Amino acid sequence: MTELVVDYMQRLGESAREASRVLARASTAQKNQALLATAVALDKSRDALLAANELDMQAGRANGLDDAMLDRLALSSKRIDEMIEGLKQVAALPDPIGEIRDMHFVPSGIQVGKMRVPLGVIGIIYESRPNVTVEAASLCIKSGNATILRGGSEAIHSNQAIAKCLNEGLAEAGFPATAVQVVETTDRAAVGALITMPKYVDVIVPRGGKGLIERISRDAKVPVIKHLDGVCHVYVDQAADAEKAIRIADNSKTQRYAPCNAMETLLVHESQVDAVLRPLFDIYEAKKVELRGCEKTCALFVGRVKPVTAEDWAAEYNAPILAIRIVASLEEAIEHINTYGSQHTDSIVTENFTDARRFLTEVDSSSVMINASTRFADGFEYGLGAEIGISTDKLHARGPVGLLGLTSEKYVVFGDGHVRG
């Protein structure tokens, strides 16, 4: 770790800590003003954003980035629209900061309750997707947190162009520019410094590949909100409506291949092979999805599917590849998911209420769905306005992490001259 990078990151940390105190006492109106002004700045800066992104795309292609990474890296007018809409949605959300709940008198006569407060300074480390810069910054601003954003080197031009828009929004609302700081160096030592500054950083949120998240979880001296894999399943129950099942299984896999909430394994009850699996094979083959199946699947679809390996069941492909297993029961499907899944997102397609409730109860994932595509596991789709990531941890935050996931609570006590006897 170079000394220059350490000094630079420490300066960012000191500035962020100071800015966090300004944000913590900011009014809802002031925070919303920053968000809406940033939306205006993004709209005015479309050409500059697209030009900066094209520099990153050219470099990415030259450096051999795969199609999934290039898809995550790409900005378009539509994605800029989505960033602007996300800012507006976050601005429209209720501000949780300062909420006091559960106030009650205790025998001594004092009143005790809890007040929602910001975490302080949040470090966010992510790869490829420049829209994360806006999503993360918007949620941190609205929840009263300062943030240090370290995007991937492959998106450096895009992130710096977005940072200019964020600075305009912050200035319009009277916030210091250091409330949201985008790390300017591509030196990997910046990540090592960021995750080992507990004096200045209160929590780290990594968004990226398994290797990145494993490294951060191992080396961080700051608490981490994380998920390692997105091994998501759709189970087609024996009581499934065939039309719904086909639509959901198709969308869960092929709407986009790269996101962590795309289906990686399809489980089909043996009674649904003809009604559901055969039509799905035609759909997947037409879309050039590579199919890998269990023994039963291979026997039924000779020459159309590759034999699955043990590694496939736990694989996050982020690509047009799908593992398929034919099961004999709901119990077998649940056992498979709880054995090989990553506790991210799993869905059942069924018209049977009892089967649906069992699936909800027994599948141990951060999002469990009935008759819906796994692609809905997203902060924007859940009405959070945006998300800072999806957590498969069980403490503090689980599932898509929105505003509440970036806050904590402290006890507040109201007295009137009370002293303890």
Helices and strands as residue ranges (DSSP letters): H 3-24, H 28-44, H 46-62, H 67-73, H 77-92, E 100-105, E 111-118, E 121-126, H 131-142, E 146-150, G 153-155, H 156-172, G 177-179, E 180-182, H 189-194, E 203-207, H 210-219, E 232-236, H 242-254, E 263-269, G 270-272, I 273-277, H 278-286, E 290-293, H 295-300, E 306-307, G 312-314, E 321-327, H 330-340, E 345-349, H 353-362, E 367-370, G 374-376, E 390-391, E 399-400, G 404-406, E 407-414
